[in-house]
C-alpha cells in the first residue's frame, strides 16, 4: 500500500489513496471509541448527530461514511465551531510538495502539482494553523484521499500495521 506519514509539532499524520474512512472504522474502531465528535461532515455537508456526546460502538455504527467525510474528535467535550471543510478541496494533502514533486515520475503529475502548487501550500498552512487553534485529538478527512491526524503516534502505527500488507482491490 502506498502512503505518506509525517509530523507537525505535536500532531502525527497518515495519508493514502488506498483506504477509506469506512474501512478504517470497520478495521480499527478503537481509534474512534470514547472520543467526542465535535465536527462531522458527510458527503461534504455538515452533519448533526442527535444525542451523541461520546462515541461508543453503537454510535460509531450510526455515523454515516461515504466520500467527502470529515471528522474532528476530542478527548474532552468541546465547543468547537467554524471549522473549515478541508475535505471539499480537491486533492487536499499534507504532503510536502516542495520535496515530493521531485519524486513524481509522470510529467502530467508534475504539471498538475505545479498548476495548484501555491494554492495547496496556502491551504496546508491554513490547515495547520486551524488545527493548532482547535487543538483536537483527531482530524480525519476522506475526500480524494484519507488523511488521519492524531496526537497519538501509536494510532498512526496501528493504521500502518493493519493496512500496509493488505492488497487493495
C-alpha positions in Angstrom: 0.0 0.0 0.0 1.3 3.5 -0.8 1.0 6.0 2.0 2.7 9.1 3.5 3.2 9.9 7.1 4.6 12.9 8.9 4.6 15.1 11.9 3.7 18.7 12.6 4.5 19.9 16.1 2.5 17.6 18.4 0.4 16.0 15.6 1.2 12.9 13.6 -0.5 12.1 10.3 -1.1 9.3 7.8 -2.3 9.8 4.3 -3.3 7.4 1.5 -5.5 6.9 -1.6 -5.9 3.2 -0.8 -8.3 3.0 2.2 -11.5 4.8 3.1 -12.9 6.2 6.4 -15.4 3.4 6.3 -12.7 0.8 6.1 -10.8 2.4 8.9 -13.9 2.4 11.1 -14.5 -1.2 10.3 -11.0 -2.4 10.9 -9.9 -0.2 13.8 -13.0 1.0 15.7 -10.8 1.6 18.8 -9.4 4.7 17.1 -12.8 6.4 17.5 -14.3 5.0 20.7 -14.6 7.2 23.8 -13.9 10.3 21.8 -16.3 13.3 21.3 -17.4 14.2 17.8 -17.3 18.0 17.5 -17.5 18.5 13.8 -18.7 16.0 11.2 -19.1 16.3 7.5 -20.8 13.5 5.5 -20.7 13.7 1.7 -19.3 17.2 2.0 -22.0 18.7 4.2 -22.2 19.3 8.0 -23.9 16.5 10.0 -25.5 16.9 13.4 -25.8 13.7 15.4 -28.6 13.9 18.0 -27.6 12.8 21.5 -24.1 11.6 20.6 -21.8 13.1 23.1 -19.2 10.4 23.1 -18.6 7.7 20.5 -19.4 4.2 21.7 -19.8 1.1 19.4 -23.5 1.7 18.8 -23.0 5.4 17.9 -20.0 4.5 15.7 -22.2 2.3 13.6 -24.7 5.1 13.2 -22.3 7.7 11.9 -22.5 7.6 8.1 -19.4 7.3 6.0 -19.2 7.6 2.2 -16.8 10.0 0.4 -16.0 13.6 1.3 -16.4 12.9 5.0 -14.5 14.9 7.7 -14.4 14.3 11.4 -12.9 16.2 14.2 -12.7 14.3 17.5 -11.6 15.4 21.0 -10.9 13.5 24.2 -13.0 16.0 26.2 -16.4 17.5 25.4 -15.7 20.7 23.4 -17.5 23.6 21.8 -15.5 23.8 18.6 -17.3 25.9 15.9 -16.5 27.3 12.5 -14.2 24.5 11.2 -13.1 24.6 7.6 -14.4 21.8 5.4 -11.0 20.8 4.0 -12.5 17.6 2.6 -14.2 19.7 -0.1 -10.9 21.0 -1.5 -9.9 18.7 -4.4 -6.6 16.8 -3.7 -6.1 18.4 -0.3 -2.9 16.9 1.1 -0.4 17.2 4.0 2.5 16.0 1.8 5.4 18.4 1.4 5.2 19.1 -2.3 8.4 21.1 -2.2 10.1 17.7 -1.8 7.6 15.3 -3.2 7.3 16.9 -6.6 10.8 15.8 -7.5 9.8 12.1 -6.9 7.0 12.2 -9.4 7.7 10.0 -12.5 5.0 11.4 -14.8 5.2 14.8 -16.5 1.4 15.0 -16.3 1.5 14.5 -12.5 4.3 17.1 -12.1 2.4 19.6 -14.3 -0.8 19.1 -12.3 1.0 19.6 -8.9 2.8 22.7 -10.3 -0.5 24.2 -11.5 -2.0 24.1 -8.0 1.2 24.3 -6.0 0.7 27.7 -4.4 -3.0 27.1 -3.6 -2.0 23.7 -2.0 0.7 25.3 0.1 -1.6 28.1 1.4 -4.3 25.5 2.2 -1.9 23.3 4.1 -0.7 26.4 6.1 -4.3 27.3 6.9 -5.0 23.7 7.9 -2.1 23.5 10.4 -3.0 27.0 11.8 -6.6 25.9 12.3 -5.6 22.5 13.9 -3.3 24.3 16.3 -6.1 26.7 17.3 -8.8 24.0 17.6 -6.3 21.5 19.3 -8.4 18.3 18.6 -7.2 14.8 19.3 -8.0 13.7 15.8 -8.8 15.2 12.4 -10.0 12.7 9.8 -10.7 13.5 6.2 -11.8 11.2 3.4 -12.0 13.1 0.1 -9.7 12.4 -2.7 -7.5 10.6 -0.1 -7.8 9.5 3.5 -6.0 11.8 5.9 -5.8 10.8 9.6 -4.2 13.3 12.0 -3.7 12.4 15.7 -1.9 13.4 18.8 -1.0 9.7 19.4 1.8 8.4 17.2 0.6 4.9 18.1 -2.6 5.4 16.2 -0.6 6.0 13.0 1.4 2.9 13.7 -1.9 0.9 14.2 -3.2 2.1 10.8 0.1 1.3 9.1 0.4 -2.1 10.7 -3.2 -3.0 9.9 -3.3 -1.9 6.2 0.4 -1.9 5.0 0.4 -5.5 3.8 -3.2 -5.7 2.5 -3.7 -5.7 -1.2 -6.3 -3.2 -2.1 -8.9 -4.0 -4.9 
